[in-house]
């Protein structure tokens, strides 16, 4: 599945490593995705609210269905996030620009998750002019 197709079928995006700093990509990109109609769920163990939404300490704590787990953590953290994404029933794992992990790819793909790495979700959204219906 292409990044475009993945975004087209995604409604809920859990953002692991979401930041309260709007000058960081982990703060500005989730805000942009929310502004374009996606249901963005911040995951950060050090925050109770981000982007005006409740933040969760882990993927396991997020209620409901997660379509896509978007990762803003170092590459060495990606395999554990992949395991958590599989455990919570996510449908896809996306590692943001600069993040690569052969192990995370293996974990995700063995569990049947769609997988994207080292691509900026905001660039893909903009490139394809994608919006989610609210």
Residue pairs with C-beta under 8 A, 6 or more apart in sequence:
1 114
3 94
3 116
3 119
3 121
3 124
4 124
4 127
4 128
4 130
6 68
6 92
6 94
6 114
6 116
7 121
7 124
7 125
7 128
7 130
8 130
9 67
10 38
10 67
10 68
10 91
10 92
10 132
11 38
11 39
11 67
11 132
12 38
12 39
12 41
12 64
12 65
12 66
12 67
12 68
13 30
13 33
13 38
13 39
13 40
13 41
13 66
13 67
13 68
13 69
13 70
14 41
14 43
14 56
14 59
14 62
14 66
14 68
14 69
14 70
14 90
15 26
15 30
15 40
15 41
15 42
15 43
15 70
15 72
16 43
16 44
16 59
16 69
16 70
16 71
16 72
16 73
16 81
16 84
17 26
17 43
17 44
17 71
17 72
17 73
18 26
18 27
18 30
18 42
18 43
18 44
18 47
18 50
18 51
18 55
18 72
19 26
19 27
19 44
19 50
19 72
20 27
20 44
20 47
20 50
21 27
22 28
22 31
25 72
25 96
25 97
25 120
25 122
26 72
26 96
27 50
29 72
29 96
29 120
29 121
29 122
30 40
30 42
30 50
30 51
30 70
31 40
31 51
32 122
32 125
33 40
33 121
33 122
33 125
34 40
34 51
34 53
36 125
36 130
36 131
36 132
37 131
37 132
37 133
37 134
38 132
40 51
40 53
41 53
41 56
41 62
41 66
42 49
42 50
42 51
42 53
42 54
42 55
42 56
43 55
43 56
43 57
43 58
43 59
43 62
44 50
44 55
44 56
44 57
45 57
45 58
47 55
48 54
48 55
49 55
56 62
58 84
59 66
59 69
59 81
59 84
59 85
59 87
59 88
59 90
60 84
60 87
60 88
62 88
65 89
66 85
66 88
66 89
66 90
66 91
67 90
67 91
67 92
68 90
68 91
68 92
68 93
68 94
69 81
69 84
69 85
69 90
69 92
69 93
69 94
70 94
70 96
70 121
71 77
71 78
71 81
71 93
71 94
71 95
71 96
71 99
72 96
72 99
73 81
73 99
74 99
75 95
75 99
75 100
75 101
76 101
78 95
78 99
78 100
78 101
78 103
78 104
79 101
79 103
79 104
79 107
81 93
81 104
82 93
82 101
82 103
82 104
82 105
82 107
82 108
82 113
83 107
85 93
85 108
85 113
86 107
86 108
86 111
86 113
90 113
91 113
91 114
92 108
92 113
92 114
92 115
92 116
93 104
93 108
93 113
93 114
93 115
93 116
94 115
94 116
94 117
94 119
94 121
95 101
95 104
95 116
95 117
95 118
95 119
96 119
96 120
96 121
97 118
97 119
97 120
97 123
98 118
99 117
99 118
100 117
100 118
101 117
104 115
104 117
105 115
105 117
108 114
108 115
109 115
124 130
